[in-house]
Structures are given as C-alpha cells and as structure tokens.
Amino acid sequence: GGPAGPPVPRGAAAGAPEAEAAAAPRDLDTVPHDFPGLGDVSYYDDPVAFPPVHPPSHSVAEEARARHLTLTKPATSLGRLEELSVWVSSCQEACPPRPLDRARVVVFAGDHGVAEHGVSAFPREVTLQMADNIVGGGAAVSVLARMAGATVRVADMAMSAERPGGLDDHKIRRSSGSIDREDALTPEEVRAAIAAGRRIADEEVDSGADLLIAGDLGIGNTTPATVLTCLVTGREPVELVGRGTGIDDEGWMRKTAAIRDAMFRASGDLRDPVAMLRKVSGADLAAMAGFLAQAAIRKTPCLLDGSVVTSAALMAEALAPGARQWWTAGHRSAEPAHTAALTYLSLEPILEHSMRLGEGSGAVAALPVVHNAVAILTQMATFADAGVTGKD
C-alpha cells in the first residue's frame, strides 16, 4: 500500500440531515482568502511523483476463471458478470472474492471560469445548491448510493461560493481560471489539488473502503474535460463537444471555440500531465486525477463515471501508468467525449443508459451489477455441490 496520512474531515453520508444543507452561501467578496487546500501540500515528499502501480493478481484471475468452470452453468454463459467477478477477485487477490460492502463515493466540486463565457446553460450558483442537495440526500447520486449500499461525501475543491459546515473543505481557490485565455491553476495550486486527491483516496482506503467512485460537480466542467480528452486522444473538438447541461446551438459553438483555444494553449504539453492539468483542467479535475491514481497505488478498485471523471482518469493514467487496470467503466455517457476516452483506456462500460448527469451517478447505478457479479462467484453452487452432472 501507499503512504497513510493524517485524517481529514469527513463529509456526510447520503441521506444526512438537511439542516446543515440549508445554510446560505456567503458573499464572495466578504470571505477571507484562506484556502485550506493550499496549506497542506507537504503530505507527500512530492505530490506529483507516484510509485509504480502493481497490477491486479493475474494468478488469482486465472483461479477465478477456473472456479467459474465448476459452477452450475455453461461456461461463460453469464458474460460480463463473469468478467467483473474475475476483475474483483484479481483486485482483492482472493477467490472467491469478498463482498463489496464498503463502497465510497467522493464528489469533487469546483467551478470553472470558462463558464462565464456562455458555455453552460446554468449559472455557477447551482454548484453550491447541488452540493447541498447531495449532502442532504436529495440528489440522484444520493438516492442511487442508498440503494447500492454506498456512502457519499462532497469535497469542495474550487467552488465559487462557500459556506461553513456540511462539506469537506479542501478548497484550492474559488473557481478555476478560464482555460481559453488563462491557466486554470498556478503551479502551487495544481500540486495542492493532486495532493488533496491522493489524501482523500488514502483516507478512504485507510478507513476501510473496498471500492471507490469519483463523482464530479461543477458548472462548466465538461469544457475542460473535453479539452483533456481531445488532447490525449487526438480527436477534434467538433467530434467530441457535447451539449453538457443542455446548451443551444450558439452555446455549442461558443463551447467548441473555447475548447479549441484551450487546446492551443496546452498543445505543447502532451507529455507533461501536470502541466496539462495546470493549464486546462481545474482543481476538481486535478484532484480527481490524484484520487484515481492513488487508488491504484493502494490496490483499490474504482468504478469510473462519465465524461468528466474519465477525462481525469486519462490524466491519472499518465501520472501513474498502469492505473487503468484498477478501474472499470460504470457506464457510457451520452457525451461523445466519453466514448473517445473509454476507447483510449480500453475500458468497456457496464451500463449503456444514455446518462449524462455526472455526480458519480452512472458509476453508482452500475454498482449493483458488480455486487451481483461477486455474489455469483461467491454463492453459486458447483456441479459437485449440487449433484449436477457437468460437461465431460
């Protein structure tokens, strides 16, 4: 496992009391500029240097495949369920695998300066309102997590507004820079954001998490996500720019132009993931990249959500090569950039539901399928146990 650090404040589980969530945001100009995330970069000797990623166990994967051949069914007749159970076994180095009863969802919240230039259908105030909704248990991810037996926390990385209580405060800054004309983060901020993501992953693993899910929350976040995906996959913006929160044709054109301008600003940094995160992502995306990379270092499987989270996964794979072996795609988003990112990472989604909400909702919706896959390998009778004649 990786380094284990000091505890950080924990957020509320899905379904927490709504009294905390009712607190009103404070005016931005009256809040002191004290961002807690910037003061805790020393958690690692170098927050952007990752040790080698050890892959899931190949021998246990073979053991799990062999066990499937003994179960009362034709070989491979349960399709993807069999593949998922083999993956979980290999990650746990245990066959049959243990039930995944401590799944944790971390929603990384942050606003983006580019949203001020007409690329989103909603104002930035919605980010805080939805963060409160998640903490209060009323958001889609909150409902789905309750049904799947997972807990949810919200980590404030770069929301424009803020309020005391209810959220994990890792704030690096208020809103990331407008990436079509300026860097998203300073060199200090990008290192702090990556370090924060790593700390959060360590805390979850150290407190017993057996599967992690990253969620995204922030107005304008599909714009930097598409920039990263275009840069890594070599695709053109006109191919991959989606409608995000529901923009019209003029908004789509503004978004495409902003993405093209941002891509030009980072076109010389394709071999430097930290520089890419600094110039054209945001504190939330950089933290997600650190979180997903550190989960792999800590040998903890992750379910990936939609376009925003998977763009951060592209950066996590660049930061910690081989991390992708510890991830499975929960679903395929309706955003075209998501398919391009999944193809690049060689990940096949579990669900095809045309979802595009974010928050981690698509990954959490897929979690019961993973539970079913584990149960098959753990609880299904063998031919010998059931007295059923197997294939000679």
Secondary structure, DSSP 8 states (H G I E B T S, - for coil): -------------TT--STGGG-----GGGS----GGGG-GGGSSSTT---------HHHHHHHHHHHHHBSS-TTTTTHHHHHHHHHHHHHT-SS------EEEEEEEE-BGGGGGS--SS-THHHHHHHHHHHTT-SHHHHHHHHHT-EEEEEEEE-SS--SSSSEE---SSSB--TTTS-SS-HHHHHHHHHHHHHHHHHHHHTT-SEEEEEEE-TTTHHHHHHHHHHHHT--HHHH---TTT--HHHHHHHHHHHHHHHHHHTT-TT-HHHHHHHHS-HHHHHHHHHHHHHHHTT--EEE-SHHHHHHHHHHHHHSTTGGGGEEE-B--SSHHHHHHHHHHT---SB-------TTHHHHHHHHHHHHHHHHHHHS-BHHHHT-----
